[in-house]
Amino acid sequence: MHYYYKKYPYMQYNYQDNDGFWKMFSIPPEILVSIFVYYLNHLPKTFFDCGAATGEIVYRAKKLGMIATGIDIKKYPYQNENLEKLFTDGKIKIKSILDCEPIKADIAYCNGTLTYFSESEIPQVLEKFRTCKMLTAIHNTTEDVIAARKQGDELLTCNKPRLIKNRDWWMKTFSDNGFSVEYENLANCFCMFPKTR
């Protein structure tokens, strides 16, 4: 069984990009809501997906009753009618997080997105999320790359990430940029809460 299937067994979906067909591994919004309630003791009302891809996560968050929005740097060639509507209605915009105003959401979610920025850009990116109540992020770390190779897998994505660092580097970076951070082993995600300024 491929490393990704073991690490993120909760949700997978197929999608098409310009260079072929891929499988996306993700954490469903239901789990993110559970984490939010565990830490903050109330239900979230708003959800933001940074790197929304086809819009699958935004759509599922919306079905849970949240006001759900997102961004991505490009539009993917395949959409079904429900997901297409998120783009035509402006719920998902085509833009970079660096071009956004500060994000106001109860839950902000980054699936792999942070590794596509340079080390010098990360503080600017994280500053955009300081107005969120909770930021959750999943992405490959150095430990993931090593663990996958030990079982004969290469961690491939449809794009080439720039920033593969170890978990401790990410934890320190989140902390240095104004977040209290936990690593949620059950969901295999970084879970961050803005520190008071």
Backbone as JSON, one array per atom type, in Angstrom:
{
  "sequence": "MHYYYKKYPYMQYNYQDNDGFWKMFSIPPEILVSIFVYYLNHLPKTFFDCGAATGEIVYRAKKLGMIATGIDIKKYPYQNENLEKLFTDGKIKIKSILDCEPIKADIAYCNGTLTYFSESEIPQVLEKFRTCKMLTAIHNTTEDVIAARKQGDELLTCNKPRLIKNRDWWMKTFSDNGFSVEYENLANCFCMFPKTR",
  "N": [[0.84, -1.19, 0.0], [0.59, 2.19, -0.89], [2.43, 4.91, 0.53], [0.96, 7.34, 0.89], [-1.7, 6.42, 1.05], [-1.7, 5.19, 3.49], [-1.06, 7.26, 5.25], [-3.01, 9.27, 4.84], [-5.82, 8.13, 5.02], [-8.41, 8.95, 5.03], [-9.72, 10.39, 2.98], [-9.85, 10.4, -0.49], [-9.69, 11.62, -3.82], [-10.15, 11.65, -7.37], [-8.64, 13.67, -9.89], [-8.18, 15.83, -12.74], [-5.35, 17.26, -14.24], [-3.36, 19.57, -16.2], [-1.23, 18.01, -16.92], [-2.03, 15.38, -16.78], [-3.81, 12.67, -15.06], [-4.52, 12.62, -11.59], [-4.41, 11.68, -8.11], [-5.91, 13.04, -5.31], [-5.09, 13.42, -1.95], [-6.58, 13.98, 1.13], [-7.85, 15.73, 4.05], [-11.03, 15.36, 5.25], [-13.54, 17.93, 5.64], [-15.19, 17.36, 7.84], [-13.54, 16.13, 9.77], [-11.77, 18.23, 10.27], [-13.54, 20.04, 11.42], [-14.14, 18.64, 13.76], [-11.65, 18.75, 15.06], [-11.45, 21.51, 15.44], [-13.65, 21.97, 17.2], [-12.8, 20.46, 19.36], [-10.59, 21.93, 20.31], [-11.59, 24.58, 20.56], [-14.18, 24.54, 21.5], [-16.65, 25.2, 20.27], [-18.85, 25.25, 17.39], [-17.54, 25.75, 14.09], [-18.2, 28.45, 11.79], [-17.32, 29.48, 9.42], [-15.22, 28.73, 6.59], [-12.14, 28.34, 4.91], [-10.32, 27.47, 2.08], [-7.12, 27.2, 1.14], [-5.61, 26.77, -1.76], [-7.49, 25.35, -3.27], [-7.91, 23.64, -5.41], [-9.89, 21.5, -7.28], [-12.15, 22.21, -5.91], [-13.44, 20.46, -4.27], [-13.18, 20.17, -1.42], [-14.13, 22.63, -0.47], [-16.75, 22.46, -1.38], [-17.69, 20.29, 0.16], [-17.41, 21.36, 2.73], [-19.24, 23.41, 2.58], [-21.61, 21.92, 2.35], [-21.75, 21.03, 4.93], [-22.81, 23.15, 6.18], [-21.32, 25.41, 6.59], [-20.11, 28.72, 5.76], [-18.33, 28.66, 3.02], [-15.32, 29.19, 1.31], [-12.63, 29.69, -1.1], [-9.34, 29.64, -2.65], [-7.24, 29.26, -5.55], [-4.28, 28.96, -7.55], [-4.75, 28.42, -10.17], [-7.17, 27.3, -12.61], [-8.56, 24.15, -12.72], [-8.77, 21.72, -15.36], [-10.95, 19.91, -15.4], [-14.22, 19.86, -14.17], [-17.08, 19.08, -12.2], [-20.63, 19.75, -12.35], [-21.58, 20.77, -9.83], [-19.19, 21.56, -8.57], [-18.15, 23.33, -10.42], [-19.89, 25.47, -10.21], [-19.06, 26.7, -7.86], [-16.86, 28.14, -8.7], [-17.92, 29.8, -10.72], [-19.72, 31.25, -9.23], [-18.04, 32.71, -7.67], [-17.15, 31.74, -5.25], [-14.83, 30.32, -5.11], [-11.82, 31.67, -5.95], [-9.44, 32.55, -8.49], [-6.36, 33.05, -7.63], [-3.33, 34.05, -5.91], [-2.44, 33.4, -2.51], [-0.79, 35.37, -1.56], [-1.72, 37.61, -2.78], [-4.05, 38.19, -1.52], [-6.3, 39.79, 0.81], [-6.01, 39.84, 4.44], [-7.11, 36.72, 5.74], [-10.27, 35.98, 6.91], [-11.59, 33.61, 8.72], [-13.09, 30.86, 10.41], [-12.0, 28.26, 10.22], [-9.08, 27.7, 8.45], [-7.56, 26.04, 5.75], [-4.81, 24.33, 4.45], [-3.76, 22.32, 2.0], [-0.99, 20.92, 1.25], [-0.16, 23.29, 0.18], [1.66, 25.14, 1.38], [4.24, 24.27, 0.86], [4.85, 25.14, -1.66], [5.82, 27.65, -1.65], [8.63, 29.88, -1.29], [11.21, 29.84, 1.23], [11.63, 32.44, 2.14], [9.2, 33.6, 1.56], [7.31, 32.46, 3.23], [6.78, 33.74, 5.84], [5.2, 35.95, 4.96], [3.04, 34.63, 3.84], [1.98, 33.21, 6.06], [1.22, 35.35, 7.65], [-1.13, 36.17, 6.46], [-2.99, 34.48, 7.54], [-3.32, 35.11, 10.2], [-5.6, 36.22, 11.2], [-7.43, 34.23, 11.31], [-9.28, 31.74, 13.15], [-8.37, 29.12, 13.43], [-5.75, 27.45, 11.85], [-5.1, 24.89, 9.67], [-2.81, 22.56, 8.34], [-1.56, 20.33, 5.9], [1.19, 18.67, 4.6], [4.02, 17.35, 2.8], [6.86, 16.39, 4.67], [10.39, 16.29, 5.46], [10.66, 13.94, 6.9], [8.5, 12.47, 5.9], [9.29, 12.01, 3.23], [11.56, 10.4, 3.59], [10.45, 8.19, 5.0], [8.64, 7.23, 3.09], [10.37, 6.49, 1.0], [11.73, 4.39, 2.23], [9.87, 2.37, 2.11], [9.78, 1.99, -0.55], [8.47, 3.9, -2.11], [8.02, 6.89, -4.03], [7.35, 10.22, -3.32], [5.18, 11.88, -5.18], [3.96, 14.79, -6.83], [1.64, 16.83, -8.7], [2.88, 19.16, -9.27], [6.07, 20.77, -8.63], [7.13, 20.95, -5.44], [8.76, 23.53, -3.52], [9.71, 23.62, -0.93], [10.73, 21.46, 1.2], [10.94, 20.51, 4.35], [11.96, 19.46, 7.69], [9.74, 18.21, 10.3], [10.15, 19.53, 12.77], [11.3, 21.95, 11.91], [9.14, 23.14, 10.59], [7.34, 23.38, 12.76], [8.72, 25.2, 14.4], [8.87, 27.37, 12.64], [6.14, 28.04, 12.29], [5.58, 28.78, 14.94], [7.42, 30.9, 15.31], [6.25, 32.73, 13.65], [3.97, 33.63, 14.86], [2.06, 31.72, 15.81], [0.49, 29.4, 18.0], [1.21, 26.06, 18.05], [0.27, 22.7, 17.32], [0.94, 19.25, 16.62], [-1.24, 17.21, 15.12], [-1.53, 13.97, 15.55], [-3.43, 12.01, 14.94], [-4.87, 12.97, 12.73], [-2.74, 13.61, 11.18], [-1.76, 16.29, 10.75], [-0.67, 19.74, 10.84], [-1.72, 21.92, 13.32], [-2.83, 25.05, 14.06], [-3.02, 28.01, 16.06], [-3.59, 31.43, 16.23], [-1.36, 33.42, 18.11], [-1.89, 35.86, 20.68], [-1.36, 39.26, 19.85]],
  "CA": [[0.0, 0.0, 0.0], [1.4, 3.41, -1.02], [2.59, 5.74, 1.74], [-0.14, 8.3, 1.01], [-2.92, 5.74, 1.47], [-1.59, 4.91, 4.92], [-1.01, 8.5, 6.03], [-4.27, 10.0, 4.71], [-6.83, 7.16, 4.56], [-9.75, 9.5, 5.25], [-10.4, 10.92, 1.8], [-9.11, 10.54, -1.74], [-10.55, 11.82, -5.0], [-9.39, 11.79, -8.62], [-8.84, 14.92, -10.63], [-7.36, 15.97, -13.94], [-4.57, 18.47, -14.4], [-2.86, 19.7, -17.58], [-0.23, 16.98, -17.21], [-2.55, 14.03, -16.58], [-4.75, 12.38, -13.98], [-3.87, 12.5, -10.29], [-5.26, 11.4, -6.96], [-5.71, 13.98, -4.22], [-5.29, 12.9, -0.6], [-6.99, 15.14, 1.9], [-8.59, 15.54, 5.3], [-12.37, 15.91, 5.01], [-13.92, 19.01, 6.56], [-15.77, 16.81, 9.06], [-12.45, 15.93, 10.74], [-11.28, 19.56, 10.65], [-14.53, 20.58, 12.35], [-13.94, 17.94, 15.05], [-10.45, 19.32, 15.69], [-11.82, 22.87, 15.85], [-14.51, 21.87, 18.38], [-11.98, 19.94, 20.46], [-9.76, 23.0, 20.86], [-12.27, 25.87, 20.79], [-15.45, 24.29, 22.18], [-17.87, 25.62, 19.56], [-18.83, 24.88, 15.97], [-17.1, 26.8, 13.17], [-19.21, 28.94, 10.85], [-16.7, 29.85, 8.14], [-14.16, 27.81, 6.16], [-11.37, 28.85, 3.78], [-9.38, 26.48, 1.55], [-6.01, 27.8, 0.38], [-5.18, 25.71, -2.66], [-8.75, 24.6, -3.32], [-7.88, 22.7, -6.54], [-11.17, 21.38, -7.99], [-13.22, 22.74, -5.09], [-14.08, 19.36, -3.55], [-13.23, 20.42, 0.03], [-15.03, 23.77, -0.27], [-18.1, 21.94, -1.59], [-18.06, 19.47, 1.33], [-17.56, 22.27, 3.88], [-20.52, 24.11, 2.36], [-22.66, 20.95, 2.67], [-21.82, 20.93, 6.39], [-23.51, 24.33, 6.67], [-20.42, 26.55, 6.77], [-19.85, 29.63, 4.64], [-17.06, 28.1, 2.56], [-14.69, 29.85, 0.16], [-11.26, 29.24, -1.32], [-8.55, 30.17, -3.77], [-6.17, 28.45, -6.14], [-3.56, 29.78, -8.52], [-5.19, 28.09, -11.53], [-8.41, 26.54, -12.74], [-8.3, 22.81, -13.22], [-9.56, 21.54, -16.59], [-12.17, 19.14, -15.22], [-15.1, 20.21, -13.05], [-18.47, 18.67, -12.38], [-21.53, 20.91, -12.28], [-21.6, 21.33, -8.48], [-17.92, 22.23, -8.29], [-18.03, 24.45, -11.37], [-20.7, 26.57, -9.68], [-18.25, 27.4, -6.85], [-16.0, 29.08, -9.42], [-18.73, 30.81, -11.41], [-20.35, 32.09, -8.19], [-17.01, 33.46, -6.96], [-16.8, 31.15, -3.95], [-13.41, 30.01, -5.26], [-11.2, 32.65, -6.85], [-8.13, 32.18, -9.02], [-5.37, 34.03, -7.19], [-2.36, 33.61, -4.91], [-2.68, 33.87, -1.15], [-0.01, 36.59, -1.38], [-2.5, 38.73, -3.33], [-5.3, 38.28, -0.76], [-6.38, 40.49, 2.09], [-5.99, 38.85, 5.52], [-8.22, 35.78, 5.65], [-11.11, 35.91, 8.1], [-12.34, 32.35, 8.7], [-12.91, 30.04, 11.6], [-11.01, 27.25, 9.83], [-8.36, 27.83, 7.18], [-6.97, 24.74, 5.45], [-3.8, 24.31, 3.39], [-3.37, 20.95, 1.67], [0.21, 20.92, 0.42], [0.09, 24.62, -0.39], [2.79, 25.88, 1.96], [5.53, 23.84, 0.3], [5.07, 25.76, -2.96], [6.41, 28.97, -1.45], [10.03, 29.87, -0.85], [11.4, 30.06, 2.66], [11.49, 33.87, 2.43], [7.79, 33.99, 1.38], [6.46, 31.84, 4.24], [6.23, 34.7, 6.81], [4.12, 36.73, 4.33], [1.89, 33.73, 3.68], [1.38, 32.95, 7.37], [0.59, 36.58, 8.14], [-2.49, 36.23, 5.9], [-3.87, 33.62, 8.33], [-3.3, 35.48, 11.62], [-6.96, 36.61, 11.6], [-8.26, 33.02, 11.38], [-9.3, 31.13, 14.48], [-7.54, 27.92, 13.39], [-5.13, 27.13, 10.57], [-4.63, 23.51, 9.6], [-1.98, 22.36, 7.14], [-0.9, 19.06, 5.65], [2.15, 18.67, 3.5], [5.15, 16.45, 3.0], [8.04, 16.85, 5.39], [11.56, 15.44, 5.21], [10.37, 12.62, 7.47], [7.63, 11.77, 4.96], [10.08, 11.59, 2.07], [12.41, 9.29, 4.03], [9.59, 7.04, 5.31], [8.1, 6.7, 1.83], [11.46, 5.81, 0.27], [12.03, 3.13, 2.93], [8.94, 1.33, 1.66], [9.87, 1.9, -2.01], [7.6, 4.88, -2.77], [8.44, 8.28, -4.2], [6.22, 11.12, -3.14], [5.04, 12.68, -6.38], [2.81, 15.69, -6.93], [1.5, 17.32, -10.07], [3.81, 20.28, -9.38], [7.27, 20.53, -7.84], [7.22, 21.82, -4.28], [10.07, 24.12, -3.28], [10.11, 23.69, 0.47], [10.58, 20.24, 1.98], [11.7, 20.67, 5.6], [11.51, 18.5, 8.69], [8.59, 18.64, 11.11], [10.58, 20.52, 13.77], [11.48, 23.24, 11.23], [7.8, 23.71, 10.39], [6.78, 23.76, 14.06], [9.41, 26.42, 14.82], [8.48, 28.44, 11.72], [4.79, 28.46, 12.67], [5.68, 29.47, 16.23], [8.13, 32.18, 15.1], [5.39, 33.63, 12.89], [2.8, 34.06, 15.61], [1.06, 30.7, 16.05], [0.65, 28.25, 18.89], [1.05, 24.95, 17.09], [0.28, 21.3, 17.74], [0.86, 18.32, 15.5], [-2.31, 16.26, 15.41], [-1.09, 12.69, 15.0], [-4.55, 11.24, 14.41], [-5.18, 13.47, 11.38], [-1.47, 13.91, 10.51], [-1.76, 17.67, 10.27], [-0.29, 20.83, 11.73], [-2.92, 22.61, 13.79], [-2.28, 26.29, 14.6], [-3.9, 29.03, 16.6], [-2.84, 32.67, 16.34], [-1.05, 33.97, 19.43], [-2.3, 37.26, 20.79], [-0.27, 40.15, 19.46]],
  "C": [[0.89, 1.25, 0.0], [1.35, 4.23, 0.27], [1.41, 6.7, 1.95], [-1.42, 7.64, 1.52], [-2.9, 5.45, 2.96], [-1.67, 6.19, 5.74], [-2.34, 9.25, 6.0], [-5.36, 9.07, 4.18], [-8.24, 7.73, 4.53], [-10.47, 9.85, 3.96], [-9.44, 10.98, 0.62], [-10.11, 10.82, -2.86], [-9.65, 12.05, -6.21], [-9.66, 13.14, -9.25], [-7.88, 14.95, -11.81], [-6.62, 17.29, -13.88], [-4.06, 18.51, -15.84], [-1.87, 18.61, -17.95], [-0.73, 15.57, -16.88], [-3.53, 13.92, -15.43], [-3.99, 12.11, -12.7], [-4.9, 12.12, -9.24], [-4.9, 12.4, -5.87], [-6.0, 13.27, -2.9], [-5.57, 14.09, 0.31], [-7.57, 14.72, 3.25], [-9.98, 16.13, 5.06], [-12.71, 16.98, 6.03], [-14.52, 18.51, 7.87], [-14.71, 16.62, 10.15], [-11.91, 17.27, 11.2], [-12.24, 20.23, 11.63], [-14.36, 19.94, 13.73], [-12.74, 18.5, 15.79], [-10.76, 20.71, 16.24], [-12.64, 22.84, 17.15], [-13.71, 21.39, 19.59], [-11.18, 21.06, 21.12], [-10.54, 24.24, 21.3], [-13.68, 25.75, 21.36], [-16.69, 24.92, 21.55], [-17.73, 25.28, 18.08], [-18.33, 26.04, 15.12], [-18.23, 27.19, 12.22], [-18.63, 29.21, 9.47], [-15.48, 28.97, 7.88], [-13.47, 28.41, 4.94], [-10.35, 27.8, 3.36], [-8.36, 27.18, 0.67], [-5.37, 26.71, -0.46], [-6.35, 24.76, -2.89], [-8.83, 23.58, -4.45], [-9.24, 22.66, -7.24], [-12.34, 21.94, -7.2], [-13.92, 21.69, -4.24], [-14.23, 19.64, -2.05], [-14.17, 21.59, 0.34], [-16.48, 23.29, -0.4], [-18.57, 21.14, -0.37], [-18.25, 20.34, 2.58], [-18.89, 23.02, 3.79], [-21.69, 23.19, 2.72], [-22.81, 20.75, 4.17], [-22.49, 22.15, 7.01], [-22.61, 25.53, 6.92], [-20.45, 27.46, 5.55], [-18.44, 29.28, 4.18], [-16.58, 28.79, 1.29], [-13.28, 29.29, -0.01], [-10.6, 29.97, -2.47], [-7.66, 29.07, -4.33], [-5.51, 29.31, -7.2], [-3.96, 29.48, -9.96], [-6.51, 27.36, -11.47], [-8.07, 25.19, -13.34], [-9.23, 22.49, -14.38], [-10.85, 20.77, -16.4], [-12.93, 19.62, -13.99], [-16.43, 19.49, -13.28], [-19.36, 19.88, -12.12], [-21.54, 21.57, -10.9], [-20.33, 22.11, -8.16], [-17.73, 23.44, -9.2], [-18.76, 25.69, -10.85], [-19.93, 27.36, -8.62], [-17.35, 28.45, -7.5], [-16.82, 30.18, -10.09], [-19.42, 31.75, -10.42], [-19.32, 32.9, -7.39], [-16.67, 32.94, -5.58], [-15.33, 30.7, -3.94], [-12.86, 30.96, -6.31], [-9.84, 32.13, -7.31], [-7.17, 33.3, -8.65], [-4.42, 33.39, -6.18], [-2.75, 34.14, -3.54], [-1.91, 35.18, -0.9], [-0.74, 37.83, -1.91], [-3.83, 38.94, -2.59], [-5.16, 39.25, 0.4], [-6.26, 39.44, 3.19], [-7.27, 38.01, 5.52], [-8.97, 35.76, 6.98], [-11.97, 34.66, 7.98], [-12.12, 31.64, 10.02], [-11.85, 28.98, 11.33], [-10.4, 27.66, 8.49], [-7.59, 26.53, 6.98], [-6.01, 24.86, 4.28], [-3.38, 22.87, 3.14], [-2.2, 21.0, 0.7], [0.66, 22.29, -0.02], [1.37, 25.27, 0.11], [4.13, 25.49, 1.36], [5.82, 24.45, -1.07], [5.63, 27.17, -2.87], [7.87, 28.83, -1.05], [10.09, 30.14, 0.64], [11.19, 31.54, 3.02], [10.04, 34.35, 2.29], [6.89, 33.49, 2.52], [5.96, 32.83, 5.29], [5.09, 35.54, 6.24], [2.86, 35.89, 4.19], [1.2, 33.53, 5.03], [0.7, 34.17, 7.95], [-0.85, 36.7, 7.65], [-3.49, 35.46, 6.76], [-3.96, 34.01, 9.8], [-4.67, 35.93, 12.12], [-7.93, 35.42, 11.61], [-8.25, 32.48, 12.81], [-8.43, 29.88, 14.55], [-7.03, 27.72, 11.97], [-4.67, 25.69, 10.63], [-3.88, 23.33, 8.28], [-1.48, 20.93, 7.09], [0.04, 19.25, 4.48], [3.29, 17.71, 3.82], [6.26, 17.14, 3.77], [9.2, 15.94, 5.0], [11.3, 14.03, 5.72], [9.47, 11.8, 6.56], [8.41, 11.2, 3.78], [10.92, 10.36, 2.43], [11.56, 8.04, 4.28], [9.03, 6.41, 4.04], [9.18, 5.94, 1.06], [11.81, 4.47, 0.9], [11.09, 2.02, 2.5], [8.85, 1.29, 0.13], [9.0, 2.87, -2.77], [8.31, 6.22, -2.93], [7.21, 9.14, -4.06], [6.16, 12.09, -4.31], [3.84, 13.6, -6.25], [2.75, 16.18, -8.36], [2.39, 18.54, -10.33], [5.04, 19.96, -8.55], [7.31, 21.48, -6.66], [8.64, 22.33, -4.07], [10.61, 23.81, -1.89], [9.78, 22.39, 1.2], [11.53, 20.36, 3.17], [11.19, 19.65, 6.61], [10.41, 19.1, 9.57], [8.99, 19.71, 12.13], [10.78, 21.9, 13.15], [10.12, 23.92, 11.05], [7.2, 24.18, 11.71], [7.41, 25.07, 14.54], [8.99, 27.6, 13.94], [7.07, 28.95, 12.04], [4.83, 29.27, 13.97], [6.33, 30.85, 16.07], [7.27, 33.21, 14.37], [4.03, 33.83, 13.54], [1.72, 33.03, 15.88], [1.47, 29.77, 17.18], [0.34, 27.03, 18.03], [1.12, 23.6, 17.79], [0.4, 20.46, 16.46], [-0.15, 17.25, 15.87], [-2.0, 14.92, 14.74], [-2.23, 11.88, 14.39], [-4.87, 11.66, 12.98], [-3.92, 13.75, 10.56], [-1.46, 15.31, 9.91], [-1.2, 18.61, 11.32], [-1.56, 21.6, 12.06], [-2.47, 23.84, 14.56], [-3.35, 27.26, 15.02], [-3.1, 30.31, 16.76], [-2.6, 33.06, 17.8], [-1.56, 35.4, 19.49], [-1.1, 38.16, 20.51], [0.15, 41.0, 20.63]]
}
